[in-house]
Every structure is written in C-alpha cells, then in structure tokens.
Amino acid sequence: MSSVLGHHASFDPASIIAERAKAIDASGIRKVFDLAATMKDPINLSIGQPDFDVPDAIKQRAIEAIENGRNRYTPTQGIADLVEPVRRQVEHDTGWKQPGVMILSGTSGGIMLAMFACLNPGDEVIFLDPYFVMYKHLPKLVGAIPISVDSYPDFRLNAKTIEAAVTSRSRMLVICSPNNPTGVAYTTAELEAVADVARRHGLVVLSDEIYDAFCYQPHVSIAPMLPDQCILLKGYSKTYAMTGWRLGYGAGPKPIIDQMIKLQQYTFVCAPSPAQYAALELLHSHTVDMRSHIDEYRRRRDRMIEGLGDLYPAGDPQGAFYIFARAPGSWSGSELVRRAISKNVLLIPGSVFSDRDTHFRISYAASRDHIEKGIAVLRDLALQAEG
Ligand SMILES: Cc1ncc(COP(=O)(O)O)c(C=O)c1O
C-alpha cells in the first residue's frame, strides 16, 4: 500500500519481535506435537491431561449458565458465590486467617500474575530441574532470572541443595507437588525443611498444587507452614478434566493477591464466566465424585511401575499421571524417544523439562490397551539398548 508520501514502506514483522519473546524457546515441546501430528493412531503416552471427560453435573451447570445469560464479564477476582466458599476451603485446609483469594484463568494465569506481582528485573526464581516449562520461561517475561536446581536422580525436594542456590537476589521459590514431570509428591519433612529455608531467606513460595487430587499418598501442602509468604495455586483443569475451560484459583497474603487481582484486571480481565458458574456445582460434593477416576489412575501407575520398574529407574512417582524414567543403556532421552516413535509410541524427551537429556516422560493418562502396548515396546527397547 502507498503511504501518503507516495513511497512503499516495507515492514518486516519479524523485526518488531521483542527480546523477551525471543528469549522463550518452545521448540522442544512443539517438535513433539509436530511429530504426533504425523503419526497414524500413535500409542500416545505424552498427554498432559486426563483421558476422562468433565463430569455430567458440571457440564450441565455450564450449559445452564450459558443459557441463563451468565456470559458477561464477572468481577475481576471472580464471582462472590465461588470466591467465598473457596476462601472457607482454603482457611480450612491451611489454617490461614482471611487470606486473599482470587479465581484465575487457569493455574497458568496464576503463575504469570504471581511473577508479575512479586518480581523485579534481576530477581532470581528458584525451582527444581526437571521443571514444568513455565517456571523457566515466565520469569524472563519480567526480566527475572530462572535458577534451576538439579534434583536427579530421585527428584526429591532437598532443602540443602535449594539453600545452596540462594543468593542476595533470590526472591521466589516455586514448588510443585505432586510434580510434573516427575510424579514425585513431597513429604511433610521435606516441605518443612524448605519452608524453613524460605523463612530464613525471605523468599515467597509459589506452591503449584494443580495435581493435588492425583496423589496416591496423602497430599501434603507447604501452605499451612508459611501463612505469610506462600502463594497457593490450585486448578480445576486436571481434577475435573476441564483443561480447556481455563479455571483455577489462587490464595495467599492479601497484599500479594490484591496486586495479582489488579494485574488480572488489565490482562485476563476475569476467568471465563460459564466455567465459574459451573464450578458452583462442586460446592455440592455429592454430585461430583472423582474417586473412581483417581483409583483408576493409581492402578495404571502401579501397572506402569510393575511393567517397567526393573528396566527403567524412575524415583518414586506418587502423584499426577507421569513417570520420569531414565533412558536405558547409553541412550539419551531423545534417542529413546526417537526409537519409541519409530515403533509408534509417543513420549516426551526429558530435555523438554530439563537441562539434561537422560530421561523421558511417560504419561499414563492413556487407555489400558495403550499402556500395555507402550510397556511392551519400552521393554523391547530396553533390551535392545542393553544389547
Ligand atoms: C505443573 C503444572 N502447573 C500448571 C499447569 C497449568 O494448568 P492450567 O490448565 O490450570 O493452566 C500445568 C498443566 O499442564 C501443570 O502441569
């Protein structure tokens, strides 16, 4: 198009991309998705969401909400009918007194808002490697520095190694239990030791508990141990299989949550209205019971360990729906995944979640049939690698 001065101004859209966007590398996981798209009926053990559907009672509430005109903006912090019961639940679970509470557009939204609210440029954010990818990349959006702490080979939460990573610039510690990608769930003793580190060094702890329902031992939260310096994030995505509905909640000290609400006002605006109204169904606990699903996932975890544990060391996965296993022989994680893909089994290389390339993630959010086929292929590959 001609400009008013009559010459053609050419504009290269790539030239406008900011350094902060360039600093984020999503190529690892994208490669896996691209591969999945080329595979025909893969045995897909790479999925990060439940393979059951949203419970009917919740779906019905969402449909009613839409039909009854609940289609507009809600208050930024969420509808009061949901916020207040969530606040009572948090008070009950944590012993906190009158925490700040907000409904989020997914737990992801909460991770981003917490970082925007608490981090200045140059501040350091500590988290364990292997990590959920957002922990490494979102700090960069605010000019903060991600500091990963190696947790191989057992992926436990170790207060000593965390403390060794603390500097005068450390400001936030992110923990995730049960963990993605390792499936490890932390013990009271581990969490208490880390809470002590946080207290002594003045760190705010971001506790991502999105997999709390998928815990095959009693779930322990760090939140009750840190009433003044923990941001607790929980989600509906995994528990109720509504990853596409974008709903979660955050709780914590009021001064922090108030800032997160202010930032939500100018970013996400509010969590999706029909999803918030649908979540009211969960206040009647007798209509939605996820126990049979959780029990089934526990059985699948047990079967995976029984089928692969002798050949693939993987720590002690007590939660979520993942196993983070070591590649056999001298193979890297990527090599194992490449060979599994050639046998139509899709897995995620550990390098997507880690600075190392020694492991791979198995998701057992898959059918029994696929789990059995996956075990058979992985057993063959291990024998080949040890060959
Ligand atoms: C550890 C962890 N935190 C947060 C999320 C994001 O969940 P949400 O759908 O609530 O944004 C995920 C999703 O995979 C996750 O694995």
The ligand as an SDF file (V2000), in Angstrom:
LIG
                    3D

 16 16  0  0  0  0  0  0  0  0999 V2000
    2.5790  -28.2470   36.9960 C   0  0  0  0  0  0  0  0  0  0  0  0
    1.5280  -27.5490   36.2150 C   0  0  0  0  0  0  0  0  0  0  0  0
    1.1250  -26.3400   36.6110 N   0  0  0  0  0  0  0  0  0  0  0  0
    0.2010  -25.6610   35.9300 C   0  0  0  0  0  0  0  0  0  0  0  0
   -0.3710  -26.1810   34.7800 C   0  0  0  0  0  0  0  0  0  0  0  0
   -1.3660  -25.3410   34.0300 C   0  0  0  0  0  0  0  0  0  0  0  0
   -2.6610  -25.6880   34.3200 O   0  0  0  0  0  0  0  0  0  0  0  0
   -3.9270  -24.8100   33.9800 P   0  0  0  0  0  0  0  0  0  0  0  0
   -4.7080  -25.5780   32.9940 O   0  0  0  0  0  0  0  0  0  0  0  0
   -4.6600  -24.6680   35.2980 O   0  0  0  0  0  0  0  0  0  0  0  0
   -3.4600  -23.5060   33.4870 O   0  0  0  0  0  0  0  0  0  0  0  0
    0.0070  -27.4490   34.3380 C   0  0  0  0  0  0  0  0  0  0  0  0
   -0.5650  -28.0120   33.0990 C   0  0  0  0  0  0  0  0  0  0  0  0
   -0.0280  -28.9090   32.4950 O   0  0  0  0  0  0  0  0  0  0  0  0
    0.9820  -28.1570   35.0730 C   0  0  0  0  0  0  0  0  0  0  0  0
    1.4000  -29.3660   34.6870 O   0  0  0  0  0  0  0  0  0  0  0  0
  1  2  1  0
  2  3  1  0
  2 15  2  0
  3  4  2  0
  4  5  1  0
  5  6  1  0
  5 12  2  0
  6  7  1  0
  7  8  1  0
  8  9  2  0
  8 10  1  0
  8 11  1  0
 12 13  1  0
 12 15  1  0
 13 14  2  0
 15 16  1  0
M  END
$$$$
